């Protein structure tokens, strides 16, 4: 049975050439079932709208794997306790600091980290120079979540503006699970 991957973008979306758009296409080529929805009002997001949308999408799509970027992580943190789900994998890429003060995003902040991310395996990928979460904040979040972490050097916010049209390590991490399952 094909794995089902839900990809949640951040503020403003993650259309081509963003790495999430490449990931969606690459996963489809590898016979994964992918949902990569445009969240409502992505340029002026509202937490309640995003939560309602994501909750319906999770209930309908029933993903095995979720990949979040930026504000998508924060939406996941807010909604995960309300979901009846156990993922195989959860990838958190470039989360945003707890006290982000961008006026367009006020409904999302501050946030509390969830105690249970509802996934068998979790990886958080951060950059050592992300303008939305400094290295110390990322290390503190990683410890609070008790998850594995990949640190990328000089990767900015790990988006197209930072030069990430493709992020092969994301595809490799997702596929590694599939390969391990096939070997059992």
Buried (B, 14 or more C-beta within 10 A) or exposed (E): EEBBBBBBBBBBBBEEEBBBBBBBBBBEEBEBBBBBBEBBEBEEBBBEBBBEBBEEBBEEBEBBBBBBBBBBBBBBBBBBEEBEBEBBBBBBBBBBBBEBEEEBBEEBBEBEBBEEBBBEBBBBBBBEBBEBBBEEBBBBBBEEBEBEBBBBEEBBBBBBEBEBEBBEBBBEBBBEBBEEEEEE
